[in-house]
Amino acid sequence: MVTSKAASVEQYLQELPPERREVLAAVRKVILNNLDKDFEEGMQYGMIGYYVPHRVFPDGYHCDPKQPLPFAGLAAQKNNYSLYLMCIYGDQAKEKQLRDAFAKAGKKPNMGKSCVRFKKLDDLPLEAIGKLIGSITAAQYVAQYLKARPKR
């Protein structure tokens, strides 16, 4: 994975060649247009992150409580782009919803547990990505996370 040392989303985007910036900007727009108001955007783990801030969920991410709880991530990798959708990790219904959207659009997903890799913007069913992002509030996501996270 390629990570950036950029301090802001704007700096991260400016570091990219114009054609790669354009792809991420289009996906970012879909995310921001559908994101619940209690999520925030910023740099997280060397990529654009969307997360539940500490003001909403003070515990933070159990792996590193100093980090806000990750919800989604967007990155330009060396050979592709990655869209990390933690909201589908462990949620079979949401994962199926996304896979069905790919099939309906005639696209073949390149997916891991929460990562969707793509080479060009046309590889993504953007409308379905927006619906998925918009289908869960920060409060719902925190409840899902608390139910699934390891017990301390």
VOBA-1610 file (N, C-alpha, C; in pm, whole numbers, padded with zeros to 5 digits, always signed):
BEGIN
Met+00084-00118+00000Met+00000+00000+00000Met+00089+00124+00000Val+00051+00221-00076Val+00122+00347-00081Val+00054+00444+00015Thr+00129+00498+00110Thr+00072+00595+00202Thr+00136+00730+00179Ser+00061+00832+00213Ser+00107+00969+00194Ser+00137+01033+00328Lys+00226+01127+00328Lys+00258+01206+00447Lys+00180+01338+00447Ala+00088+01353+00352Ala+00010+01477+00342Ala-00063+01505+00473Ala-00069+01631+00510Ala-00135+01672+00634Ala-00283+01700+00614Ser-00327+01716+00489Ser-00467+01747+00462Ser-00513+01676+00336Val-00643+01665+00322Val-00701+01603+00203Val-00660+01683+00079Glu-00665+01814+00089Glu-00630+01900-00024Glu-00485+01876-00067Gln-00396+01866+00031Gln-00254+01840+00000Gln-00238+01703-00065Tyr-00308+01604-00013Tyr-00303+01468-00069Tyr-00344+01471-00216Leu-00454+01538-00245Leu-00503+01544-00383Leu-00407+01621-00473Gln-00348+01728-00421Gln-00255+01808-00502Gln-00127+01731-00536Glu-00092+01633-00455Glu+00028+01553-00480Glu+00009+01455-00596Leu-00116+01432-00636Leu-00146+01335-00741Leu-00139+01398-00879Pro-00105+01319-00981Pro-00115+01369-01119Pro-00263+01404-01147Pro-00289+01501-01235Pro-00426+01547-01260Pro-00528+01436-01290Glu-00490+01338-01372Glu-00587+01234-01408Glu-00622+01145-01287Arg-00527+01123-01198Arg-00555+01043-01078Arg-00634+01125-00976Arg-00602+01254-00968Arg-00676+01345-00880Arg-00823+01350-00920Glu-00847+01353-01051Glu-00983+01359-01104Glu-01066+01237-01061Val-01005+01120-01066Val-01075+00997-01026Val-01111+01003-00878Leu-01014+01034-00793Leu-01043+01040-00650Leu-01143+01150-00617Ala-01134+01262-00686Ala-01227+01372-00661Ala-01371+01330-00691Ala-01390+01250-00795Ala-01525+01205-00831Ala-01580+01109-00725Val-01499+01017-00676Val-01544+00923-00573Val-01566+00999-00443Arg-01475+01091-00411Arg-01487+01172-00290Arg-01617+01251-00290Lys-01654+01306-00404Lys-01778+01384-00414Lys-01899+01297-00381Val-01900+01175-00433Val-02010+01082-00404Val-02016+01052-00255Ile-01901+01027-00195Ile-01897+00998-00051Ile-01949+01118+00028Leu-01894+01235+00002Leu-01933+01354+00078Leu-02080+01389+00060Asn-02134+01365-00058Asn-02276+01395-00083Asn-02370+01301-00010Asn-02320+01189+00039Asn-02405+01089+00103Asn-02369+01061+00249Leu-02262+01117+00297Leu-02209+01090+00430Leu-02296+01155+00539Asp-02326+01078+00642Asp-02398+01131+00758Asp-02320+01246+00820Lys-02392+01343+00874Lys-02330+01465+00928Lys-02235+01440+01045Asp-02249+01327+01112Asp-02163+01299+01227Asp-02030+01233+01192Phe-02010+01199+01066Phe-01880+01153+01020Phe-01798+01275+00982Glu-01666+01261+00981Glu-01577+01367+00935Glu-01481+01311+00832Glu-01427+01401+00750Glu-01326+01366+00651Glu-01193+01424+00695Gly-01086+01350+00674Gly-00951+01399+00704Gly-00851+01295+00659Met-00727+01317+00692Met-00623+01220+00660Met-00615+01118+00771Gln-00614+00991+00732Gln-00606+00883+00829Gln-00531+00766+00764Tyr-00429+00718+00828Tyr-00350+00606+00777Tyr-00292+00634+00639Gly-00251+00759+00614Gly-00185+00794+00490Gly-00277+00803+00368Met-00406+00814+00392Met-00503+00826+00282Met-00619+00915+00330Ile-00710+00943+00238Ile-00830+01018+00275Ile-00916+00925+00360Gly-00954+00972+00477Gly-01034+00892+00567Gly-01166+00958+00600Tyr-01263+00874+00627Tyr-01395+00916+00674Tyr-01416+00839+00802Tyr-01444+00909+00910Tyr-01440+00846+01041Tyr-01540+00908+01136Val-01563+00834+01247Val-01646+00883+01355Val-01551+00956+01450Pro-01563+01088+01460Pro-01468+01165+01542Pro-01486+01136+01691His-01385+01169+01768His-01389+01147+01913His-01503+01223+01980Arg-01547+01334+01923Arg-01658+01408+01985Arg-01787+01326+01980Val-01797+01233+01885Val-01914+01146+01872Val-01890+01012+01942Phe-01769+00958+01928Phe-01733+00829+01988Phe-01597+00844+02056Pro-01597+00887+02183Pro-01471+00916+02254Pro-01375+00798+02265Asp-01424+00674+02261Asp-01336+00557+02274Asp-01237+00545+02159Gly-01274+00595+02041Gly-01186+00582+01926Gly-01176+00438+01878Tyr-01079+00414+01793Tyr-01059+00282+01732Tyr-00987+00192+01831His-01038+00073+01856His-00982-00013+01960His-00835-00050+01935Cys-00791-00056+01810Cys-00651-00086+01778Cys-00558+00029+01815Asp-00612+00150+01813Asp-00537+00271+01848Asp-00638+00376+01890Pro-00674+00379+02019Pro-00778+00471+02067Pro-00752+00619+02040Lys-00628+00656+02006Lys-00600+00796+01970Lys-00660+00828+01833Gln-00685+00725+01753Gln-00743+00742+01620Gln-00896+00742+01630Pro-00962+00828+01553Pro-01108+00818+01548Pro-01146+00687+01477Leu-01268+00642+01498Leu-01314+00515+01443Leu-01328+00524+01291Pro-01247+00447+01215Pro-01253+00452+01069Pro-01386+00397+01015Phe-01438+00464+00914Phe-01561+00422+00847Phe-01534+00388+00701Ala-01458+00473+00634Ala-01424+00451+00494Ala-01289+00518+00467Gly-01226+00474+00360Gly-01099+00533+00319Gly-01089+00534+00168Leu-01012+00625+00115Leu-00998+00641-00029Leu-00852+00671-00059Ala-00792+00591-00149Ala-00649+00607-00175Ala-00614+00580-00320Ala-00512+00651-00366Ala-00449+00622-00495Ala-00329+00535-00464Gln-00334+00410-00507Gln-00225+00316-00485Gln-00132+00319-00606Lys-00028+00238-00601Lys+00069+00236-00709Lys+00007+00194-00843Asn-00072+00086-00840Asn-00128+00032-00965Asn-00280+00041-00976Asn-00344+00095-00874Asn-00489+00107-00877Asn-00535+00210-00775Tyr-00664+00212-00749Tyr-00723+00294-00645Tyr-00787+00199-00546Ser-00803+00243-00423Ser-00868+00160-00323Ser-00974+00241-00251Leu-01088+00178-00233Leu-01198+00234-00156Leu-01223+00136-00043Tyr-01195+00179+00078Tyr-01213+00093+00195Tyr-01348+00125+00257Leu-01433+00025+00267Leu-01568+00041+00320Leu-01583-00047+00443Met-01540+00005+00557Met-01545-00075+00679Met-01689-00111+00717Cys-01784-00036+00666Cys-01925-00064+00699Cys-01973-00195+00638Ile-01901-00252+00540Ile-01943-00382+00486Ile-01867-00497+00552Tyr-01761-00465+00626Tyr-01682-00569+00692Tyr-01769-00634+00800Gly-01797-00760+00784Gly-01879-00831+00882Gly-02029-00810+00866Asp-02070-00733+00768Asp-02213-00712+00743Asp-02247-00776+00608Gln-02290-00900+00613Gln-02314-00975+00490Gln-02421-00913+00403Ala-02521-00851+00463Ala-02628-00789+00384Ala-02574-00671+00305Lys-02492-00588+00367Lys-02436-00472+00297Lys-02336-00516+00189Glu-02257-00618+00221Glu-02164-00669+00120Glu-02240-00725+00000Lys-02347-00799+00026Lys-02429-00854-00082Lys-02492-00741-00164Gln-02539-00639-00096Gln-02597-00522-00164Gln-02496-00463-00261Leu-02371-00450-00218Leu-02267-00393-00303Leu-02233-00486-00419Arg-02217-00613-00389Arg-02186-00711-00495Arg-02300-00717-00598Asp-02424-00712-00552Asp-02540-00711-00643Asp-02540-00586-00731Ala-02500-00473-00675Ala-02494-00349-00753Ala-02388-00359-00863Phe-02275-00420-00830Phe-02171-00442-00931Phe-02228-00529-01043Ala-02294-00638-01006Ala-02349-00731-01106Ala-02454-00662-01193Lys-02541-00585-01130Lys-02646-00513-01204Lys-02586-00415-01304Ala-02474-00356-01266Ala-02407-00259-01354Ala-02316-00329-01456Gly-02311-00462-01450Gly-02226-00536-01544Gly-02078-00521-01515Lys-02045-00498-01389Lys-01906-00477-01349Lys-01864-00590-01256Lys-01739-00627-01265Lys-01686-00733-01180Lys-01608-00669-01066Pro-01651-00692-00941Pro-01579-00629-00829Pro-01446-00697-00800Asn-01347-00617-00765Asn-01220-00667-00716Asn-01219-00628-00568Met-01266-00721-00485Met-01290-00688-00345Met-01217-00780-00248Gly-01178-00721-00136Gly-01132-00795-00020Gly-01243-00787+00084Lys-01209-00801+00211Lys-01311-00798+00316Lys-01381-00662+00325Ser-01307-00555+00308Ser-01369-00423+00310Ser-01313-00332+00201Cys-01223-00383+00122Cys-01155-00303+00022Cys-01207-00332-00118Val-01239-00225-00190Val-01276-00236-00330Val-01164-00172-00410Arg-01097-00251-00491Arg-00989-00198-00574Arg-01043-00173-00714Phe-00999-00063-00774Phe-01045-00031-00909Phe-00935+00041-00986Lys-00934+00024-01116Lys-00830+00083-01202Lys-00876+00215-01264Lys-01008+00227-01286Lys-01061+00350-01344Lys-01198+00377-01284Leu-01242+00500-01294Leu-01369+00542-01234Leu-01486+00458-01283Asp-01483+00422-01409Asp-01592+00344-01468Asp-01603+00204-01409Asp-01503+00159-01333Asp-01508+00027-01269Asp-01603+00024-01149Leu-01642+00140-01100Leu-01725+00148-00980Leu-01871+00182-01013Pro-01965+00117-00945Pro-02105+00160-00954Pro-02126+00275-00854Leu-02094+00397-00897Leu-02090+00512-00806Leu-02222+00536-00734Glu-02333+00521-00803Glu-02463+00544-00739Glu-02482+00447-00622Ala-02443+00322-00643Ala-02455+00221-00537Ala-02360+00251-00421Ile-02242+00300-00452Ile-02147+00338-00346Ile-02211+00450-00262Gly-02269+00547-00327Gly-02335+00657-00256Gly-02448+00607-00168Lys-02530+00517-00221Lys-02641+00463-00142Lys-02589+00386-00021Leu-02484+00309-00042Leu-02427+00233+00069Leu-02374+00326+00177Ile-02297+00425+00138Ile-02241+00523+00233Ile-02356+00593+00308Gly-02460+00629+00235Gly-02572+00701+00295Gly-02667+00614+00375Ser-02649+00482+00368Ser-02743+00392+00435Ser-02713+00369+00582Ile-02604+00427+00631Ile-02567+00405+00770Ile-02523+00537+00835Thr-02582+00565+00948Thr-02544+00685+01023Thr-02424+00652+01111Ala-02362+00755+01162Ala-02249+00733+01253Ala-02295+00655+01376Ala-02413+00687+01427Ala-02466+00617+01546Ala-02488+00469+01516Gln-02543+00438+01400Gln-02564+00298+01362Gln-02429+00227+01346Tyr-02334+00296+01286Tyr-02202+00236+01264Tyr-02133+00206+01397Val-02140+00300+01492Val-02080+00278+01624Val-02146+00157+01691Ala-02278+00147+01683Ala-02348+00033+01743Ala-02302-00099+01679Gln-02288-00100+01546Gln-02240-00218+01473Gln-02098-00252+01517Tyr-02015-00151+01530Tyr-01876-00168+01571Tyr-01868-00225+01713Leu-01944-00168+01804Leu-01940-00214+01943Leu-01984-00360+01956Lys-02079-00398+01875Lys-02128-00536+01876Lys-02021-00633+01824Ala-01941-00588+01729Ala-01845-00676+01662Ala-01704-00671+01720Arg-01668-00563+01788Arg-01528-00548+01830Arg-01490-00648+01939Pro-01362-00677+01949Pro-01316-00770+02052Pro-01349-00716+02191Lys-01384-00805+02279Lys-01412-00765+02418Lys-01282-00737+02490Arg-01283-00634+02572Arg-01162-00598+02647Arg-01156-00673+02778
//
